[in-house]
Structures are given as C-alpha cells and as structure tokens.
Amino acid sequence: MADTREHVHELIDRLPPAQLSAVAGLLEAILNPTAAAPVDDEPVTEEDRRRLGEGQGWFAQRGGRGVPMEEVLAEFGLKPEDFPLNK
C-alpha cells in the first residue's frame, strides 16, 4: 500500500494546476459521495405521505421483513444461479 500511495503522490506532483483541481474534486467525491449530491428540495405531497404510510403498513404487517430475492426471481421464472455473479 505504501508503494501505491507514493506512486499516487508522484503522479499528483506532476499535474498542472487545472488538472490538480479536477483530481481534488474526484478524490473528494470518492471520499464523500453524498457531498456533491444536489439538495432534495422537492416538496412532499399528500400522495407521497399516503404511499409512505402504505409502505410502512405493508412492512409492519410482515414484521419489518421484505420479500426474499428468491421469491421475486421465481415470479419471473428465474433463480439466483441464473446470474453470473452467483455462479
């Protein structure tokens, strides 16, 4: 890891100022991805509140548990083994 850190420092030292600013922004985004996210200033509607309540009720009726992925896949005739990451 020390070698990688030293190599990164060497590369940064060779960058011109404009590119250095871009790299600084990239590193900040990597370290704190939500900092660059826009503020959600959209108002919450009555429809939003109603749907949220329905969702909370649905989870409450099921003891806070969702639907297992295997059941969701089965609705489409699929299994976890059908996906390359699970093989």
C-alpha positions as CSV (number, residue, x, y, z in Angstrom):
1,M,0.0,0.0,0.0
2,A,2.9,2.4,0.8
3,D,4.2,1.9,-2.8
4,T,0.8,2.8,-4.2
5,R,0.5,5.8,-2.0
6,E,3.9,7.1,-3.0
7,H,3.1,6.5,-6.7
8,V,-0.1,8.4,-6.4
9,H,1.7,11.3,-4.7
10,E,4.3,11.3,-7.5
11,L,1.6,11.5,-10.2
12,I,-0.2,14.3,-8.4
13,D,3.0,16.3,-8.1
14,R,3.3,16.2,-11.9
15,L,-0.1,17.5,-12.6
16,P,-0.7,21.1,-13.9
17,P,-3.0,23.3,-11.6
18,A,-6.2,22.8,-13.8
19,Q,-5.9,19.0,-13.7
20,L,-5.0,19.1,-10.0
21,S,-8.3,20.8,-9.3
22,A,-10.1,18.1,-11.2
23,V,-8.3,15.3,-9.3
24,A,-9.1,17.1,-6.0
25,G,-12.8,17.1,-6.9
26,L,-12.7,13.4,-7.8
27,L,-11.0,12.4,-4.6
28,E,-13.5,14.4,-2.6
29,A,-16.4,12.7,-4.4
30,I,-14.8,9.3,-3.8
31,L,-14.4,10.0,-0.1
32,N,-17.7,11.7,0.5
33,P,-20.1,10.8,-2.4
34,T,-23.1,12.5,-0.9
35,A,-21.4,15.9,-0.5
36,A,-21.8,16.6,-4.3
37,A,-25.4,15.3,-4.4
38,P,-28.0,18.0,-5.1
39,V,-30.3,19.0,-2.2
40,D,-33.7,17.4,-2.5
41,D,-35.9,20.5,-2.3
42,E,-39.0,18.9,-3.9
43,P,-42.0,19.3,-1.6
44,V,-43.6,16.2,-0.1
45,T,-47.1,15.8,-1.4
46,E,-50.1,14.2,0.2
47,E,-49.8,11.4,-2.3
48,D,-46.2,10.9,-1.1
49,R,-47.3,10.8,2.5
50,R,-50.1,8.3,1.6
51,R,-47.8,6.0,-0.3
52,L,-45.2,6.2,2.5
53,G,-47.9,5.2,5.1
54,E,-49.0,2.3,2.9
55,G,-45.4,1.1,2.6
56,Q,-44.8,1.3,6.3
57,G,-48.1,-0.6,7.0
58,W,-47.0,-3.3,4.5
59,F,-43.7,-3.8,6.3
60,A,-45.4,-3.7,9.7
61,Q,-47.8,-6.5,8.7
62,R,-44.8,-8.6,7.8
63,G,-42.8,-8.0,10.9
64,G,-40.5,-5.5,9.2
65,R,-39.4,-8.0,6.6
66,G,-39.4,-7.6,2.8
67,V,-39.8,-10.2,0.1
68,P,-36.9,-12.6,-0.3
69,M,-35.0,-12.2,-3.6
70,E,-35.6,-15.8,-4.4
71,E,-39.4,-15.2,-4.4
72,V,-39.0,-12.1,-6.6
73,L,-36.9,-14.1,-9.1
74,A,-39.3,-17.0,-9.0
75,E,-42.1,-14.7,-10.2
76,F,-40.1,-14.3,-13.4
77,G,-39.1,-18.0,-13.6
78,L,-35.5,-17.3,-12.5
79,K,-33.2,-18.5,-9.8
80,P,-30.1,-16.8,-8.2
81,E,-27.9,-19.4,-10.1
82,D,-29.1,-17.8,-13.4
83,F,-26.9,-14.8,-12.8
84,P,-23.1,-15.0,-13.5
85,L,-22.2,-13.3,-10.2
86,N,-23.8,-16.2,-8.3
87,K,-22.1,-19.0,-10.3
